[in-house]
Amino acid sequence: MSEATIRASRRGFLETASAAGLAGVLSGCAANSGSATAGDGGGKKLRALFSNAGLQSTWCTLGKQTAELWGGLLGVEVVWKDGEFNPAKQRERIELAIDDDWDFCCVQAIGIDTLEAPVRRLKERGVPVISMDTLLVEPARMREVGVWLQVQPDQVFMGETSTRYLLKTIGGRGKVIHIGGLSAHSGAQGRKAGFDRALADYPEVEVIGGGVRWCDWDKQTARDTFESLLQTDEPIAGAFFHSDDMALACVPALKGTPHEKMVVTAVDGQKEGLEGIRGGRLAATTVNPVCLIHMTALALGQFIVRNKEAVDAVPAQIITPGPLVSRESGNLDAQLYLADPRHCLV
């Protein structure tokens, strides 16, 4: 086989793996091992408790759709507890459900340490817990508290990639706005760290408003904050948002102002954000692969249970990849297809 053929075969495998999704690849591996199999759920139907930050977010809604779609394919009943972006409500709803029969639990904590007590009780009952996207507790305490593994994107990479695109596009100088998620959210903290890392290479860029403005992932709070920062006649060159939802809620405020040419980038890269790029409302977004995160957590949860895997045999962390998408990046149509709720693959 020639080197060119080897490269083509490798590329073909990666494209196939991406299109099929991680769960499909994992299912195939399990089927070959003679233990858990996909489609018929490996025999016994399992029951899993799921919760993420809040279904008012399009990212979280797609995560729920993903878990339910792949749960049906893998023989797992998914029971959902909405966090409503309220740490107290999320904790209360999970605590009320702890004594039900669960095979495993997957959760995106709204704030670090907020769910430690209920997770400890799940550990006492022998229920594996998988943390999604944000840290449930600090990594050093995961296993002691009862978290089997962390499935997450590279938050710093996402913030840095979108910010570097922004700063390069505005020519490396001028004023910019930084709209953050929730300050206690480890994902928002990572995106801020990525923003700061990129900004350090552009000394002629000034962040107005005193630095990051935390808006709790709330679109109206972001819109109010953004409009207050636009009250100047000097054009503002760019803005970076921690989520596409907040960015898309704010872009209409630019109309008729001196800032209409502002370059806006964000993070999440799902259907709404990708359509925002196609329509020219966003310049770029970095994909936070909500479907891969929820699908991977569910697939691994059912394998842990069906294969009777030991916690020490499971990796403590799995990083899910996500690319930058812009109108010129060449991957917009492919990402829109993968992010389609009928497919739930990225």
Secondary structure, DSSP 8 states (H G I E B T S, - for coil): --HHHHHHHHHHHHHHHHHH-HHHHHHHHHHHHTS--SSSTTSS-EEEEEE-S-TTSHHHHHHHHHHHHHHHHHTEEEEE---TT-HHHHHHHHHHHTTS--SEEEE--SSTTTTHHHHHHHHHTT--EEEESS-SS-GGGHHHHTEEEEEEE-HHHHHHHHHHHHHHHTTT-EEEEEEES-TT-HHHHHHHHHHHHHHTT-TTEEETTSS-EE-TT-HHHHHHHHHHHT--SS---EEEESSHHHHHHHGGGGTTSTTTT-EEEEEE-SHHHHHHHHTTS-SEEEE--HHHHHHHHHHHHHHHHHTT--GGGS-SEEEE---EEETTSS-HHHHHHHHSTTT---
